[in-house]
Amino acid sequence: MDETERSRDRRPPPGPKLPLQAGDLLRSIVREVGSKAQRSRFSDALAEAVGERLAEHVSVLGFRKGKLGIQVESAPLLAELRGFRAEEIRQSMNAALERDGHGDRISEITFRIAGTGHA
């Protein structure tokens, strides 16, 4: 096979087709804004549950099907929250979300150390 034949066989890598249709673009924007608003609600409830001192050391990763992911900055904090305070935090956050009129209920919290990808 010569160079000309090889260049004809090359196909662009799979990925999003450009340009995006207006409907697809709008759906992706609405989805992103919605997830940011949801994350903000959970972040506020988390800050209330853990208190000011710890709030700057934890962040919400995401929420899906009742499971909330929380990222923590250190192993000692991970041990404290996972081992001793997970249920207290879950209940406090659910109370805050309910009080603020949000229908999301947390059934489980998963903690993870920041930057490691490990739970």
C-alpha positions in Angstrom: 0.0 0.0 0.0 1.5 3.3 -1.0 1.3 6.7 0.9 -1.7 7.8 -1.1 -3.8 4.7 -0.3 -2.8 5.0 3.4 -3.9 8.6 3.6 -7.4 7.7 2.1 -7.8 5.0 4.7 -7.3 7.4 7.6 -10.4 8.5 9.3 -10.8 11.2 11.9 -10.9 9.9 15.5 -14.3 9.4 17.0 -15.7 12.3 19.0 -18.4 14.9 19.0 -19.6 15.9 15.6 -19.1 19.5 14.9 -20.9 21.8 14.6 -23.3 20.8 17.4 -27.0 21.2 16.7 -28.6 24.0 18.7 -30.8 21.6 20.7 -27.9 19.4 21.7 -25.9 22.5 22.8 -28.8 23.8 24.8 -29.3 20.5 26.5 -25.7 20.2 27.5 -25.7 23.8 28.9 -28.9 23.2 30.9 -27.5 19.9 32.2 -24.2 21.6 33.3 -26.0 24.5 35.0 -28.4 22.1 36.8 -25.5 20.0 38.1 -23.7 23.1 39.4 -26.8 24.4 41.1 -27.3 20.9 42.7 -23.7 20.8 43.8 -24.1 24.2 45.3 -27.1 23.1 47.4 -25.2 20.1 48.6 -22.1 22.2 49.4 -24.1 24.6 51.5 -25.7 21.7 53.4 -22.3 20.0 53.8 -20.7 23.2 55.2 -23.6 23.5 57.7 -23.2 19.8 58.7 -19.4 19.8 59.3 -19.1 23.4 60.6 -16.9 26.3 59.5 -13.6 24.9 60.6 -13.9 21.7 58.5 -15.9 23.2 55.6 -12.8 24.5 53.9 -11.3 21.1 53.9 -14.1 19.2 52.2 -16.0 19.5 48.9 -18.9 17.8 47.1 -17.9 15.6 44.2 -21.3 14.7 43.0 -24.7 13.2 43.7 -26.3 10.3 41.9 -29.1 7.9 42.8 -29.0 8.9 46.5 -25.2 8.6 46.8 -23.2 11.6 47.7 -19.5 11.8 47.0 -17.4 14.0 49.3 -13.7 14.8 48.8 -11.5 15.5 51.9 -8.0 16.9 52.1 -6.3 14.5 54.4 -6.2 10.9 55.6 -6.9 11.8 59.3 -10.0 13.9 58.2 -11.1 11.0 56.0 -10.8 8.6 59.0 -12.8 11.0 61.3 -15.6 11.6 58.8 -15.9 8.1 57.5 -15.5 6.3 60.8 -17.3 8.6 63.3 -19.4 11.2 61.6 -20.8 9.9 58.3 -24.3 9.2 59.6 -24.4 12.4 61.6 -23.4 14.3 58.4 -25.9 12.5 56.3 -28.8 13.2 58.6 -27.8 16.8 59.1 -27.5 17.3 55.3 -30.9 15.7 54.7 -32.5 17.9 57.3 -30.9 21.0 55.7 -32.0 20.0 52.2 -35.5 19.3 53.3 -35.7 22.6 55.2 -34.6 24.5 52.1 -37.3 22.7 50.0 -35.0 20.4 48.0 -36.4 16.9 47.2 -33.0 15.2 47.1 -32.4 12.7 49.9 -29.0 11.3 50.7 -29.0 7.5 51.4 -25.2 7.0 51.4 -22.1 9.1 51.6 -18.8 8.1 50.1 -15.6 9.9 51.2 -12.4 10.2 49.1 -9.0 11.8 49.7 -8.4 14.7 47.3 -6.0 14.1 44.4 -5.6 10.3 44.8 -8.7 8.9 43.2 -9.0 6.5 46.2 -12.1 6.1 48.3 
